[in-house]
Amino acid sequence: MVSFLLSFIFSKEAMIVRGSVQVLEVLSFSKKEMETTHSSPPFDSFLDRMRNPASLDLVRSIKSFIVSFSFNAPNPENNSKRIQDFFLSMEAAIRGHPLWEASSDAEIDNALEGLEKYVMTKLHSRTFASSAEDVKMDAEISDKIYLLQNFLRPQHLDIPSVLQNETAWLLAEKELKKINAFKVPREKLLCIINCCRVINNLLLNASISEDRVLGGADDFLPILIYVTIKANPPQLHSNLKFIQLCRMQSKLVSEAAYFLTNLVSAKSFIVDLNAKSLSIEESEFEESMQAAKLVDRVPQETLITFDKRSAFRNITDPGSSIPMHKKANSNINGELNYPYMEAEAGELTVGDVERLLSLYKDVVTKYTSLCSTVRHLSVSKTVSPVPQGNDDDLLRGSNGTHKDTSCKGD
């Protein structure tokens, strides 16, 4: 009987230990996840509570939900519904759990933010840019923005000169570019909010200095479009879709919802952008786009050619035993001919290497000069001076105090 009781006690202790270990294992991060996850006191508090053996039922629910995603093919819309339903059920479970029995609304809110952060970090690879269509859209938007960067100017979007402040725009661009550095919807959304707050402060400062009403959508959206084009944030489409589908819906309200909606509108405008969307002649728009494509694509084609083909193909003179470097001559205009165009690779000598390098540099120099000229011609008509604002005012709110425009994790 004694041995039976001892055996029973030891087995119970073993079950408790296994349960505690399971909790610790579930709410832990891999090294890679820790590198991209920003710790904070509220999140640390959430993890501490979830490591308590009393939270084993919650931990098992979280673990089961995360594991369930590995059994189905990625489907953004279906995944979003599952995620939102899970957050709602877990909110009810947390509010009614003994560990949060005496917690304030702020503590419950921190727990829900911690839940979203943990779950979406684990599911990031399954829910972000999870479809081929999203990947394709990201590439198309990025490519189009890259072309627009070559010639688009503030006046093409009817941005008044009083709002053309490069310092403010650079701050806004910096915040927007951070969006892809985070894995959690809330943290990505904070980057958008900080970007838009910089623009709002620019509008506020301008309205005060100019004694005029500014700050409506007619003033805000064109600047946001221009900032987005200048920043060209990576995977813009996928980041916006990820926030829309995976951020807790109860948090997509007020300022956050307004700024997110404006950036979605800016993205849609860029996707459909053509000459009719801008204050620019259609012929000038088409010429500028073609010039930008020339600057963008030819270097890639040149690199591909040199990478995938033999650099010595069709560059020697058949039947000749004279070293190639001695066959250079001048045409009737005194310009240097390229002696390797009709040659075979087997006829090259070691002495030809130096000459080939020299010719290659000559071609690249001429090509670079040509591209520079084309770029200059495409933008010279649209360049205009940009007034500068007060740098310090850009980070101040209406009450004159500094506002936080850094993209914080929590």
Secondary structure by P-SEA (a helix, b strand, c coil): caaaaaaaaaaaaaaaaaaaaaaaaaacccaaaaaaccccaaaaaaaaaaacccaaaaaaaaaaaaaaaaaccccaaaaaaaaaaaaaaaaaaaaaccccccccaaaaaaaaaaaaaaaaaaaccccccccaaaaaaaaaaaaaaaaaaacccccccccccccccaaaaaaaaaaaaaccccccaaaaaaaaaaaaaaaaaaaaaaaaaaccccccccccaaaaaaaaaaacccaaaaaaaaaacccccccccaaaaaaaaaaaaaaaaaaacccccccccaaaaaaaaaaaaaaccaaaaaaaaaaccccccccccccccccccccccccccccccccccccccccccccaaaaaaaaaaaaaaaaaaaaaaaaaaaccccbbbbbbcccccccccccccccccccccc
